[in-house]
Amino acid sequence: MKKPVFRGANVAMVTPFTTDDKINFDLLGEMIEFQIASGTSAITICGTTGEKSTLSDSEHKATLLYAIDKVAGRIPVIAGTGSNDTRYCMQMSKYACSIGADGLLLVTPYYNKTTQAGLIRHYNMIADAVDKPIILYSVPSRTGMGITAETDYELSKHPNINGTKEAAGDLELVTQIRRMCGDELNIWSGEDSLIVPILSMGGQGVVSVLSNVMPREVADICSLWFEGKAKESADLAIKTFDLAKALFLETNPIPVKAALNMMGYPVGDPRLPLVPMSEAGSEKLRKVLEAHDLIK
């Protein structure tokens, strides 16, 4: 059995920008403290929600280093170092390990759209080169391809491949992965609307966008489940369902950044080619935030 690199709610942190489009490290530090104080189990930095794809190499490295130093071992920090270039992914993954990351989140190579055989070679090559646990990240809606259960099974044989973040919205696939891999591949939900269903199939928690704005509630959904309080966990998941969905009214992280700005966290706009949330989308999001007493 592979011990999960974390259990519970892991926030997929946004990267806050200043008005002149620089990384706002002071605000990032405040947000990290907010997450830890709210019971978040782990932090993912520089993932999809953190806009890694528009960070320069120096910004990417500086953000990883800042987050790891700020957390200072209090909870695990998972570094987003995935790339569509295997050699570059290996380079950034080695760097993250060298500065103290507790694990790596590696999205499937996008745009190139390799085969399943290519995925196996890609991930195994990186796993051979690092000494920290790897979380696979399957999100076909963004990358154009997913990881099959058969590929997950092959990858689960590597001791450094710890688990998978499943964001395909396919519960049948999750069932197949559990059946084939058992305890050799941990599973985390990559969608806030599916936390409880995936927990019910042996999942270890979630890598959450919703945690940026509701960290205590997402942490409680997971902790209640692990305490054997399934109904209370499900009730809370149902209560927060509308906000979980509202945060995907437009491409992530457009809505979550809009929400945080409305809540008084000046995280700035997403970087191009992403644009600020539309007026219509913002109005819908505002109503949901008001319903949850997150803004007045």
Salt bridges, closest charged atoms under 4 A:
ASP21 OD1 - ARG271 NE 3.22
GLU33 OE2 - LYS70 NZ 3.87
GLU33 OE2 - ARG74 NH2 2.74
GLU51 OE2 - LYS257 NZ 2.77
GLU59 OE2 - ARG271 NH2 2.82
ASP128 OD1 - HIS158 NE2 2.69
GLU154 OE1 - LYS157 NZ 3.12
ASP183 OD1 - ARG178 NH1 3.65
ASP220 OD1 - ARG216 NH1 3.79
GLU227 OE1 - LYS229 NZ 3.67
ASP235 OD2 - LYS231 NZ 2.75
ASP242 OD1 - HIS292 NE2 2.71
